[in-house]
Amino acid sequence: MNDNHHMAMYLIGDVQGCDRALQRLIDRIQFSPSRDTLCLLGDLVNRGPDNLAVLRRLKNLGQSARCLLGNHDLHLLALHLGVSKLRPADTLNDVLQAPDRTELMDWLRFQSMAMHEAGVLMVHAGVLPQWTLTQTLSLAAEVETVLRGPDWTDFISHMYGSQPDRWQDNLSGHDRLRVIVNGLTRLRFCTPEGAMEFVHHGDFKNAPPGYLPWFDVPGRQTRYTTVAFGHWSSLSALHREDVIELDTGCVWGRCLSALKIDPLTSMREKIQVNCSVTA
């Protein structure tokens, strides 16, 4: 028998504070931190019951857990700074009252906005149609550099807003960073020209008039790259090889999904655990 436990990479959808489901998934895949890598696609926290446990677990895994920042993770950083206010559905008090809050927030802001591993581009929400793979990674790095640097509080305080609604290469300053963040962490629908729309959260079959799911825009520059993303729990199964949706509504009592990639064979396999939030 061939031992199938050589190194593997696991792309994991939105955990949103569901630490018990994450534990079940880690047990199911027989995860070994010395051998395997977890790549979490953002929205590590919020809405679920154990945000603090999720952050501590991932931080303690060191280099074997690599995370993207989603809109909820950036919201937590804004709350930490006092730039934003708690919303009615937020469940982030466990983190905001934790003795190790500052260390956790400093760990969080050193996570990534996009990753490209094993031939897969990973983003939390989407990729604007004009962005090539190289440009997506370079724009993600612009945000990462600011988040990790001394001006991160200034960046966070200007991050909110839905304008400008589209990318232009000549954007600069806060407008430029805001469009990058919105594309990578909030995008679902856009026009063929890449103007974003943030009101509709429904399935891709119910796009608002004039808009398409970002992955169906004709001529999208990343169409020859496999893109894995989370963020869109109401999305029905796409059954596609080129775009892989991994937010399967764990926090809504559905499941937590991982895509296992074997770096040697490029074989891919989806693994899911049920996530009853109370269990």
ChimeraX commands (.cxc) that place a marker at each C-alpha (Angstrom):
marker #1 position 0.00,0.00,0.00 radius 0.5
marker #1 position 1.18,3.48,-0.81 radius 0.5
marker #1 position 1.25,5.66,2.31 radius 0.5
marker #1 position -0.85,8.68,1.42 radius 0.5
marker #1 position 0.44,10.67,4.37 radius 0.5
marker #1 position 3.22,12.55,2.67 radius 0.5
marker #1 position 3.06,16.32,2.83 radius 0.5
marker #1 position -0.29,17.87,2.00 radius 0.5
marker #1 position -1.76,21.34,1.80 radius 0.5
marker #1 position -5.31,22.00,2.97 radius 0.5
marker #1 position -7.26,25.07,1.82 radius 0.5
marker #1 position -9.96,25.77,4.40 radius 0.5
marker #1 position -13.06,27.95,3.98 radius 0.5
marker #1 position -14.48,30.52,6.40 radius 0.5
marker #1 position -14.17,29.26,10.00 radius 0.5
marker #1 position -15.85,32.32,11.59 radius 0.5
marker #1 position -15.06,31.38,15.16 radius 0.5
marker #1 position -16.25,27.76,14.90 radius 0.5
marker #1 position -13.30,26.24,16.72 radius 0.5
marker #1 position -14.93,22.87,17.39 radius 0.5
marker #1 position -15.60,22.34,13.70 radius 0.5
marker #1 position -11.99,23.34,12.95 radius 0.5
marker #1 position -10.82,20.79,15.53 radius 0.5
marker #1 position -13.01,18.12,13.90 radius 0.5
marker #1 position -11.57,18.97,10.48 radius 0.5
marker #1 position -7.99,18.87,11.79 radius 0.5
marker #1 position -8.70,15.46,13.37 radius 0.5
marker #1 position -10.37,14.17,10.21 radius 0.5
marker #1 position -7.41,15.02,7.99 radius 0.5
marker #1 position -4.90,13.72,10.56 radius 0.5
marker #1 position -3.12,17.04,10.27 radius 0.5
marker #1 position 0.57,17.04,11.18 radius 0.5
marker #1 position 2.05,20.53,11.72 radius 0.5
marker #1 position 5.54,19.26,10.88 radius 0.5
marker #1 position 4.39,17.82,7.57 radius 0.5
marker #1 position 1.24,19.62,6.39 radius 0.5
marker #1 position 0.15,23.19,5.79 radius 0.5
marker #1 position -3.25,24.74,6.45 radius 0.5
marker #1 position -4.19,27.70,4.26 radius 0.5
marker #1 position -7.22,29.46,5.71 radius 0.5
marker #1 position -9.13,31.60,3.24 radius 0.5
marker #1 position -10.10,34.39,5.64 radius 0.5
marker #1 position -12.99,35.23,7.97 radius 0.5
marker #1 position -11.28,33.31,10.73 radius 0.5
marker #1 position -13.57,35.06,13.20 radius 0.5
marker #1 position -17.02,36.53,13.89 radius 0.5
marker #1 position -20.60,35.26,14.14 radius 0.5
marker #1 position -19.38,31.99,15.70 radius 0.5
marker #1 position -18.84,31.12,19.38 radius 0.5
marker #1 position -15.07,30.61,19.83 radius 0.5
marker #1 position -13.18,33.36,18.02 radius 0.5
marker #1 position -10.47,33.55,20.65 radius 0.5
marker #1 position -9.83,29.79,20.49 radius 0.5
marker #1 position -9.57,29.91,16.68 radius 0.5
marker #1 position -7.03,32.75,16.71 radius 0.5
marker #1 position -4.93,31.18,19.46 radius 0.5
marker #1 position -4.97,27.79,17.71 radius 0.5
marker #1 position -3.86,29.24,14.36 radius 0.5
marker #1 position -1.23,31.50,15.91 radius 0.5
marker #1 position 0.20,28.57,17.87 radius 0.5
marker #1 position 0.51,26.49,14.69 radius 0.5
marker #1 position 3.20,28.91,13.51 radius 0.5
marker #1 position 4.39,28.38,9.94 radius 0.5
marker #1 position 2.07,25.41,9.37 radius 0.5
marker #1 position -1.02,27.65,9.36 radius 0.5
marker #1 position -1.11,30.44,6.80 radius 0.5
marker #1 position -4.10,32.72,6.78 radius 0.5
marker #1 position -5.77,35.21,4.51 radius 0.5
marker #1 position -7.55,38.21,5.98 radius 0.5
marker #1 position -11.25,38.44,5.24 radius 0.5
marker #1 position -13.65,41.32,5.81 radius 0.5
marker #1 position -14.50,40.06,9.32 radius 0.5
marker #1 position -10.82,39.84,10.29 radius 0.5
marker #1 position -10.21,43.41,9.12 radius 0.5
marker #1 position -13.35,44.46,11.05 radius 0.5
marker #1 position -11.83,42.92,14.18 radius 0.5
marker #1 position -8.65,44.96,13.65 radius 0.5
marker #1 position -10.81,48.08,13.30 radius 0.5
marker #1 position -12.66,47.24,16.53 radius 0.5
marker #1 position -9.34,46.66,18.28 radius 0.5
marker #1 position -8.26,50.17,17.28 radius 0.5
marker #1 position -11.61,51.74,18.21 radius 0.5
marker #1 position -12.10,52.77,14.56 radius 0.5
marker #1 position -15.31,50.76,14.18 radius 0.5
marker #1 position -18.18,49.89,16.51 radius 0.5
marker #1 position -19.53,46.45,17.37 radius 0.5
marker #1 position -22.43,45.47,15.15 radius 0.5
marker #1 position -25.45,43.58,16.53 radius 0.5
marker #1 position -24.39,40.23,15.02 radius 0.5
marker #1 position -20.73,40.50,16.09 radius 0.5
marker #1 position -19.46,37.89,18.54 radius 0.5
marker #1 position -15.99,39.34,18.98 radius 0.5
marker #1 position -16.05,40.32,22.67 radius 0.5
marker #1 position -14.10,37.19,23.61 radius 0.5
marker #1 position -11.14,38.49,21.59 radius 0.5
marker #1 position -11.57,42.15,22.59 radius 0.5
marker #1 position -11.50,41.18,26.29 radius 0.5
marker #1 position -8.62,38.70,26.04 radius 0.5
marker #1 position -5.39,39.31,27.98 radius 0.5
marker #1 position -3.39,38.37,24.86 radius 0.5
marker #1 position -5.48,40.60,22.57 radius 0.5
marker #1 position -2.56,42.81,21.47 radius 0.5
marker #1 position -0.33,39.85,20.56 radius 0.5
marker #1 position -3.19,38.23,18.63 radius 0.5
marker #1 position -3.93,41.45,16.72 radius 0.5
marker #1 position -0.25,41.85,15.85 radius 0.5
marker #1 position -0.21,38.25,14.60 radius 0.5
marker #1 position -3.42,38.86,12.60 radius 0.5
marker #1 position -2.15,41.93,10.78 radius 0.5
marker #1 position 0.89,39.96,9.58 radius 0.5
marker #1 position -1.32,37.49,7.70 radius 0.5
marker #1 position -1.85,37.66,3.93 radius 0.5
marker #1 position -4.30,39.27,1.51 radius 0.5
marker #1 position -3.67,36.71,-1.27 radius 0.5
marker #1 position -1.52,33.60,-1.69 radius 0.5
marker #1 position -0.40,31.54,-4.67 radius 0.5
marker #1 position 0.61,27.98,-3.82 radius 0.5
marker #1 position 0.54,24.67,-5.69 radius 0.5
marker #1 position -0.85,26.40,-8.77 radius 0.5
marker #1 position -3.81,27.88,-6.90 radius 0.5
marker #1 position -4.48,31.59,-6.34 radius 0.5
marker #1 position -6.19,31.99,-2.96 radius 0.5
marker #1 position -8.25,35.05,-2.09 radius 0.5
marker #1 position -10.96,35.62,0.49 radius 0.5
marker #1 position -13.65,36.98,-1.84 radius 0.5
marker #1 position -12.61,37.46,-5.44 radius 0.5
marker #1 position -10.37,38.93,-8.09 radius 0.5
marker #1 position -11.30,41.96,-10.18 radius 0.5
marker #1 position -11.48,41.15,-13.91 radius 0.5
marker #1 position -8.61,43.49,-14.86 radius 0.5
marker #1 position -6.16,41.95,-12.41 radius 0.5
marker #1 position -3.67,39.38,-13.69 radius 0.5
marker #1 position -2.26,36.79,-11.28 radius 0.5
marker #1 position 0.97,38.79,-10.91 radius 0.5
marker #1 position -0.88,42.06,-10.36 radius 0.5
marker #1 position -3.24,40.48,-7.82 radius 0.5
marker #1 position -0.29,39.30,-5.73 radius 0.5
marker #1 position 1.46,42.62,-6.07 radius 0.5
marker #1 position -1.63,44.62,-5.04 radius 0.5
marker #1 position -2.19,42.24,-2.12 radius 0.5
marker #1 position 1.43,42.91,-1.09 radius 0.5
marker #1 position 0.79,46.68,-1.12 radius 0.5
marker #1 position -1.94,46.21,1.50 radius 0.5
marker #1 position 0.15,43.70,3.48 radius 0.5
marker #1 position 3.06,46.15,3.63 radius 0.5
marker #1 position 0.85,48.91,5.03 radius 0.5
marker #1 position -0.87,46.58,7.52 radius 0.5
marker #1 position 2.49,45.37,8.84 radius 0.5
marker #1 position 3.98,48.83,9.05 radius 0.5
marker #1 position 3.69,51.87,11.33 radius 0.5
marker #1 position 0.82,53.43,9.34 radius 0.5
marker #1 position -1.58,50.52,9.76 radius 0.5
marker #1 position -3.92,52.45,12.07 radius 0.5
marker #1 position -4.26,55.23,9.50 radius 0.5
marker #1 position -4.96,52.64,6.80 radius 0.5
marker #1 position -7.67,50.91,8.89 radius 0.5
marker #1 position -9.39,54.21,9.66 radius 0.5
marker #1 position -9.76,54.93,5.92 radius 0.5
marker #1 position -10.54,51.36,4.84 radius 0.5
marker #1 position -14.35,51.47,5.05 radius 0.5
marker #1 position -16.45,52.56,2.09 radius 0.5
marker #1 position -17.60,51.33,-1.31 radius 0.5
marker #1 position -16.09,54.09,-3.46 radius 0.5
marker #1 position -14.30,54.15,-5.79 radius 0.5
marker #1 position -16.23,51.10,-7.01 radius 0.5
marker #1 position -13.75,50.00,-9.68 radius 0.5
marker #1 position -10.04,49.53,-10.22 radius 0.5
marker #1 position -7.88,51.96,-12.16 radius 0.5
marker #1 position -4.13,51.61,-12.33 radius 0.5
marker #1 position -3.64,55.29,-11.51 radius 0.5
marker #1 position -5.49,55.15,-8.19 radius 0.5
marker #1 position -3.35,56.21,-5.25 radius 0.5
marker #1 position -3.45,56.62,-1.49 radius 0.5
marker #1 position -6.46,55.48,0.51 radius 0.5
marker #1 position -8.66,55.10,-2.59 radius 0.5
marker #1 position -6.20,52.64,-4.11 radius 0.5
marker #1 position -5.92,50.53,-0.96 radius 0.5
marker #1 position -9.71,50.59,-0.43 radius 0.5
marker #1 position -10.42,49.19,-3.91 radius 0.5
marker #1 position -7.81,46.46,-3.42 radius 0.5
marker #1 position -9.29,45.50,-0.04 radius 0.5
marker #1 position -12.85,45.54,-1.38 radius 0.5
marker #1 position -11.92,43.38,-4.37 radius 0.5
marker #1 position -10.05,40.83,-2.29 radius 0.5
marker #1 position -12.37,40.71,0.73 radius 0.5
marker #1 position -15.90,41.83,-0.28 radius 0.5
marker #1 position -16.40,41.20,-3.99 radius 0.5
marker #1 position -19.24,39.01,-5.24 radius 0.5
marker #1 position -20.83,40.78,-8.21 radius 0.5
marker #1 position -19.33,43.27,-10.63 radius 0.5
marker #1 position -20.09,44.66,-14.09 radius 0.5
marker #1 position -18.12,43.38,-17.09 radius 0.5
marker #1 position -15.98,46.52,-16.61 radius 0.5
marker #1 position -15.28,45.58,-12.99 radius 0.5
marker #1 position -17.55,48.03,-11.10 radius 0.5
marker #1 position -18.33,46.33,-7.77 radius 0.5
marker #1 position -21.72,45.98,-6.10 radius 0.5
marker #1 position -21.92,45.10,-2.39 radius 0.5
marker #1 position -25.64,44.96,-1.65 radius 0.5
marker #1 position -26.51,41.54,-3.06 radius 0.5
marker #1 position -25.46,38.43,-1.15 radius 0.5
marker #1 position -27.63,35.85,-2.90 radius 0.5
marker #1 position -26.70,32.99,-5.15 radius 0.5
marker #1 position -24.82,33.70,-8.38 radius 0.5
marker #1 position -27.92,32.75,-10.38 radius 0.5
marker #1 position -29.67,35.85,-8.98 radius 0.5
marker #1 position -27.20,38.50,-10.07 radius 0.5
marker #1 position -28.53,42.07,-10.01 radius 0.5
marker #1 position -29.24,43.45,-13.54 radius 0.5
marker #1 position -26.05,44.45,-15.34 radius 0.5
marker #1 position -23.82,42.51,-12.93 radius 0.5
marker #1 position -22.10,39.13,-13.06 radius 0.5
marker #1 position -20.44,36.97,-10.44 radius 0.5
marker #1 position -16.78,38.09,-10.56 radius 0.5
marker #1 position -15.72,34.63,-11.81 radius 0.5
marker #1 position -18.02,34.80,-14.86 radius 0.5
marker #1 position -16.81,38.11,-16.30 radius 0.5
marker #1 position -15.76,37.46,-19.93 radius 0.5
marker #1 position -12.03,37.92,-20.44 radius 0.5
marker #1 position -11.21,37.90,-16.71 radius 0.5
marker #1 position -7.40,38.10,-16.59 radius 0.5
marker #1 position -7.09,35.23,-14.09 radius 0.5
marker #1 position -9.28,32.82,-16.07 radius 0.5
marker #1 position -6.37,30.44,-16.75 radius 0.5
marker #1 position -5.42,30.27,-13.07 radius 0.5
marker #1 position -7.27,28.12,-10.56 radius 0.5
marker #1 position -8.79,30.48,-7.97 radius 0.5
marker #1 position -9.94,29.29,-4.53 radius 0.5
marker #1 position -12.07,31.62,-2.42 radius 0.5
marker #1 position -14.47,31.82,0.51 radius 0.5
marker #1 position -16.82,34.64,1.55 radius 0.5
marker #1 position -19.92,33.55,-0.38 radius 0.5
marker #1 position -21.81,31.02,1.77 radius 0.5
marker #1 position -25.05,31.34,-0.22 radius 0.5
marker #1 position -23.28,30.24,-3.41 radius 0.5
marker #1 position -24.62,26.96,-4.76 radius 0.5
marker #1 position -22.04,24.39,-5.82 radius 0.5
marker #1 position -20.19,25.51,-8.93 radius 0.5
marker #1 position -18.79,22.08,-9.87 radius 0.5
marker #1 position -15.88,23.77,-11.59 radius 0.5
marker #1 position -12.17,23.04,-11.64 radius 0.5
marker #1 position -11.05,26.62,-12.26 radius 0.5
marker #1 position -12.91,28.36,-9.42 radius 0.5
marker #1 position -13.30,26.53,-6.15 radius 0.5
marker #1 position -15.69,27.89,-3.55 radius 0.5
marker #1 position -14.85,26.88,0.02 radius 0.5
marker #1 position -17.21,28.87,2.25 radius 0.5
marker #1 position -19.89,26.26,2.89 radius 0.5
marker #1 position -21.72,28.09,5.68 radius 0.5
marker #1 position -20.09,26.52,8.72 radius 0.5
marker #1 position -21.31,29.29,11.01 radius 0.5
marker #1 position -24.87,28.80,9.69 radius 0.5
marker #1 position -24.82,25.17,10.82 radius 0.5
marker #1 position -23.81,23.68,7.47 radius 0.5
marker #1 position -20.24,22.46,6.99 radius 0.5
marker #1 position -16.60,23.44,7.12 radius 0.5
marker #1 position -14.78,22.51,3.92 radius 0.5
marker #1 position -11.18,21.82,3.07 radius 0.5
marker #1 position -9.57,21.20,-0.30 radius 0.5
marker #1 position -6.66,18.81,0.06 radius 0.5
marker #1 position -3.90,19.33,-2.51 radius 0.5
marker #1 position -1.09,16.85,-2.86 radius 0.5
marker #1 position 1.90,18.94,-4.02 radius 0.5
marker #1 position 3.57,15.89,-5.61 radius 0.5
marker #1 position 0.65,14.71,-7.74 radius 0.5
marker #1 position -1.52,17.88,-7.78 radius 0.5
marker #1 position -4.43,15.60,-6.86 radius 0.5
marker #1 position -7.27,17.53,-5.23 radius 0.5
marker #1 position -9.90,16.21,-2.87 radius 0.5
marker #1 position -12.69,18.00,-0.97 radius 0.5
marker #1 position -13.17,17.09,2.69 radius 0.5
marker #1 position -16.07,18.36,4.81 radius 0.5
marker #1 position -17.15,18.16,8.44 radius 0.5
marker #1 position -20.55,19.12,9.77 radius 0.5
marker #1 position -20.64,22.27,11.81 radius 0.5
marker #1 position -23.50,22.45,14.19 radius 0.5
marker #1 position -22.58,25.62,16.06 radius 0.5
marker #1 position -23.93,24.24,19.35 radius 0.5
marker #1 position -22.36,20.78,19.10 radius 0.5
marker link #1:1,2 radius 0.2
marker link #1:2,3 radius 0.2
marker link #1:3,4 radius 0.2
marker link #1:4,5 radius 0.2
marker link #1:5,6 radius 0.2
marker link #1:6,7 radius 0.2
marker link #1:7,8 radius 0.2
marker link #1:8,9 radius 0.2
marker link #1:9,10 radius 0.2
marker link #1:10,11 radius 0.2
marker link #1:11,12 radius 0.2
marker link #1:12,13 radius 0.2
marker link #1:13,14 radius 0.2
marker link #1:14,15 radius 0.2
marker link #1:15,16 radius 0.2
marker link #1:16,17 radius 0.2
marker link #1:17,18 radius 0.2
marker link #1:18,19 radius 0.2
marker link #1:19,20 radius 0.2
marker link #1:20,21 radius 0.2
marker link #1:21,22 radius 0.2
marker link #1:22,23 radius 0.2
marker link #1:23,24 radius 0.2
marker link #1:24,25 radius 0.2
marker link #1:25,26 radius 0.2
marker link #1:26,27 radius 0.2
marker link #1:27,28 radius 0.2
marker link #1:28,29 radius 0.2
marker link #1:29,30 radius 0.2
marker link #1:30,31 radius 0.2
marker link #1:31,32 radius 0.2
marker link #1:32,33 radius 0.2
marker link #1:33,34 radius 0.2
marker link #1:34,35 radius 0.2
marker link #1:35,36 radius 0.2
marker link #1:36,37 radius 0.2
marker link #1:37,38 radius 0.2
marker link #1:38,39 radius 0.2
marker link #1:39,40 radius 0.2
marker link #1:40,41 radius 0.2
marker link #1:41,42 radius 0.2
marker link #1:42,43 radius 0.2
marker link #1:43,44 radius 0.2
marker link #1:44,45 radius 0.2
marker link #1:45,46 radius 0.2
marker link #1:46,47 radius 0.2
marker link #1:47,48 radius 0.2
marker link #1:48,49 radius 0.2
marker link #1:49,50 radius 0.2
marker link #1:50,51 radius 0.2
marker link #1:51,52 radius 0.2
marker link #1:52,53 radius 0.2
marker link #1:53,54 radius 0.2
marker link #1:54,55 radius 0.2
marker link #1:55,56 radius 0.2
marker link #1:56,57 radius 0.2
marker link #1:57,58 radius 0.2
marker link #1:58,59 radius 0.2
marker link #1:59,60 radius 0.2
marker link #1:60,61 radius 0.2
marker link #1:61,62 radius 0.2
marker link #1:62,63 radius 0.2
marker link #1:63,64 radius 0.2
marker link #1:64,65 radius 0.2
marker link #1:65,66 radius 0.2
marker link #1:66,67 radius 0.2
marker link #1:67,68 radius 0.2
marker link #1:68,69 radius 0.2
marker link #1:69,70 radius 0.2
marker link #1:70,71 radius 0.2
marker link #1:71,72 radius 0.2
marker link #1:72,73 radius 0.2
marker link #1:73,74 radius 0.2
marker link #1:74,75 radius 0.2
marker link #1:75,76 radius 0.2
marker link #1:76,77 radius 0.2
marker link #1:77,78 radius 0.2
marker link #1:78,79 radius 0.2
marker link #1:79,80 radius 0.2
marker link #1:80,81 radius 0.2
marker link #1:81,82 radius 0.2
marker link #1:82,83 radius 0.2
marker link #1:83,84 radius 0.2
marker link #1:84,85 radius 0.2
marker link #1:85,86 radius 0.2
marker link #1:86,87 radius 0.2
marker link #1:87,88 radius 0.2
marker link #1:88,89 radius 0.2
marker link #1:89,90 radius 0.2
marker link #1:90,91 radius 0.2
marker link #1:91,92 radius 0.2
marker link #1:92,93 radius 0.2
marker link #1:93,94 radius 0.2
marker link #1:94,95 radius 0.2
marker link #1:95,96 radius 0.2
marker link #1:96,97 radius 0.2
marker link #1:97,98 radius 0.2
marker link #1:98,99 radius 0.2
marker link #1:99,100 radius 0.2
marker link #1:100,101 radius 0.2
marker link #1:101,102 radius 0.2
marker link #1:102,103 radius 0.2
marker link #1:103,104 radius 0.2
marker link #1:104,105 radius 0.2
marker link #1:105,106 radius 0.2
marker link #1:106,107 radius 0.2
marker link #1:107,108 radius 0.2
marker link #1:108,109 radius 0.2
marker link #1:109,110 radius 0.2
marker link #1:110,111 radius 0.2
marker link #1:111,112 radius 0.2
marker link #1:112,113 radius 0.2
marker link #1:113,114 radius 0.2
marker link #1:114,115 radius 0.2
marker link #1:115,116 radius 0.2
marker link #1:116,117 radius 0.2
marker link #1:117,118 radius 0.2
marker link #1:118,119 radius 0.2
marker link #1:119,120 radius 0.2
marker link #1:120,121 radius 0.2
marker link #1:121,122 radius 0.2
marker link #1:122,123 radius 0.2
marker link #1:123,124 radius 0.2
marker link #1:124,125 radius 0.2
marker link #1:125,126 radius 0.2
marker link #1:126,127 radius 0.2
marker link #1:127,128 radius 0.2
marker link #1:128,129 radius 0.2
marker link #1:129,130 radius 0.2
marker link #1:130,131 radius 0.2
marker link #1:131,132 radius 0.2
marker link #1:132,133 radius 0.2
marker link #1:133,134 radius 0.2
marker link #1:134,135 radius 0.2
marker link #1:135,136 radius 0.2
marker link #1:136,137 radius 0.2
marker link #1:137,138 radius 0.2
marker link #1:138,139 radius 0.2
marker link #1:139,140 radius 0.2
marker link #1:140,141 radius 0.2
marker link #1:141,142 radius 0.2
marker link #1:142,143 radius 0.2
marker link #1:143,144 radius 0.2
marker link #1:144,145 radius 0.2
marker link #1:145,146 radius 0.2
marker link #1:146,147 radius 0.2
marker link #1:147,148 radius 0.2
marker link #1:148,149 radius 0.2
marker link #1:149,150 radius 0.2
marker link #1:150,151 radius 0.2
marker link #1:151,152 radius 0.2
marker link #1:152,153 radius 0.2
marker link #1:153,154 radius 0.2
marker link #1:154,155 radius 0.2
marker link #1:155,156 radius 0.2
marker link #1:156,157 radius 0.2
marker link #1:157,158 radius 0.2
marker link #1:158,159 radius 0.2
marker link #1:159,160 radius 0.2
marker link #1:160,161 radius 0.2
marker link #1:161,162 radius 0.2
marker link #1:162,163 radius 0.2
marker link #1:163,164 radius 0.2
marker link #1:164,165 radius 0.2
marker link #1:165,166 radius 0.2
marker link #1:166,167 radius 0.2
marker link #1:167,168 radius 0.2
marker link #1:168,169 radius 0.2
marker link #1:169,170 radius 0.2
marker link #1:170,171 radius 0.2
marker link #1:171,172 radius 0.2
marker link #1:172,173 radius 0.2
marker link #1:173,174 radius 0.2
marker link #1:174,175 radius 0.2
marker link #1:175,176 radius 0.2
marker link #1:176,177 radius 0.2
marker link #1:177,178 radius 0.2
marker link #1:178,179 radius 0.2
marker link #1:179,180 radius 0.2
marker link #1:180,181 radius 0.2
marker link #1:181,182 radius 0.2
marker link #1:182,183 radius 0.2
marker link #1:183,184 radius 0.2
marker link #1:184,185 radius 0.2
marker link #1:185,186 radius 0.2
marker link #1:186,187 radius 0.2
marker link #1:187,188 radius 0.2
marker link #1:188,189 radius 0.2
marker link #1:189,190 radius 0.2
marker link #1:190,191 radius 0.2
marker link #1:191,192 radius 0.2
marker link #1:192,193 radius 0.2
marker link #1:193,194 radius 0.2
marker link #1:194,195 radius 0.2
marker link #1:195,196 radius 0.2
marker link #1:196,197 radius 0.2
marker link #1:197,198 radius 0.2
marker link #1:198,199 radius 0.2
marker link #1:199,200 radius 0.2
marker link #1:200,201 radius 0.2
marker link #1:201,202 radius 0.2
marker link #1:202,203 radius 0.2
marker link #1:203,204 radius 0.2
marker link #1:204,205 radius 0.2
marker link #1:205,206 radius 0.2
marker link #1:206,207 radius 0.2
marker link #1:207,208 radius 0.2
marker link #1:208,209 radius 0.2
marker link #1:209,210 radius 0.2
marker link #1:210,211 radius 0.2
marker link #1:211,212 radius 0.2
marker link #1:212,213 radius 0.2
marker link #1:213,214 radius 0.2
marker link #1:214,215 radius 0.2
marker link #1:215,216 radius 0.2
marker link #1:216,217 radius 0.2
marker link #1:217,218 radius 0.2
marker link #1:218,219 radius 0.2
marker link #1:219,220 radius 0.2
marker link #1:220,221 radius 0.2
marker link #1:221,222 radius 0.2
marker link #1:222,223 radius 0.2
marker link #1:223,224 radius 0.2
marker link #1:224,225 radius 0.2
marker link #1:225,226 radius 0.2
marker link #1:226,227 radius 0.2
marker link #1:227,228 radius 0.2
marker link #1:228,229 radius 0.2
marker link #1:229,230 radius 0.2
marker link #1:230,231 radius 0.2
marker link #1:231,232 radius 0.2
marker link #1:232,233 radius 0.2
marker link #1:233,234 radius 0.2
marker link #1:234,235 radius 0.2
marker link #1:235,236 radius 0.2
marker link #1:236,237 radius 0.2
marker link #1:237,238 radius 0.2
marker link #1:238,239 radius 0.2
marker link #1:239,240 radius 0.2
marker link #1:240,241 radius 0.2
marker link #1:241,242 radius 0.2
marker link #1:242,243 radius 0.2
marker link #1:243,244 radius 0.2
marker link #1:244,245 radius 0.2
marker link #1:245,246 radius 0.2
marker link #1:246,247 radius 0.2
marker link #1:247,248 radius 0.2
marker link #1:248,249 radius 0.2
marker link #1:249,250 radius 0.2
marker link #1:250,251 radius 0.2
marker link #1:251,252 radius 0.2
marker link #1:252,253 radius 0.2
marker link #1:253,254 radius 0.2
marker link #1:254,255 radius 0.2
marker link #1:255,256 radius 0.2
marker link #1:256,257 radius 0.2
marker link #1:257,258 radius 0.2
marker link #1:258,259 radius 0.2
marker link #1:259,260 radius 0.2
marker link #1:260,261 radius 0.2
marker link #1:261,262 radius 0.2
marker link #1:262,263 radius 0.2
marker link #1:263,264 radius 0.2
marker link #1:264,265 radius 0.2
marker link #1:265,266 radius 0.2
marker link #1:266,267 radius 0.2
marker link #1:267,268 radius 0.2
marker link #1:268,269 radius 0.2
marker link #1:269,270 radius 0.2
marker link #1:270,271 radius 0.2
marker link #1:271,272 radius 0.2
marker link #1:272,273 radius 0.2
marker link #1:273,274 radius 0.2
marker link #1:274,275 radius 0.2
marker link #1:275,276 radius 0.2
marker link #1:276,277 radius 0.2
marker link #1:277,278 radius 0.2
marker link #1:278,279 radius 0.2
view
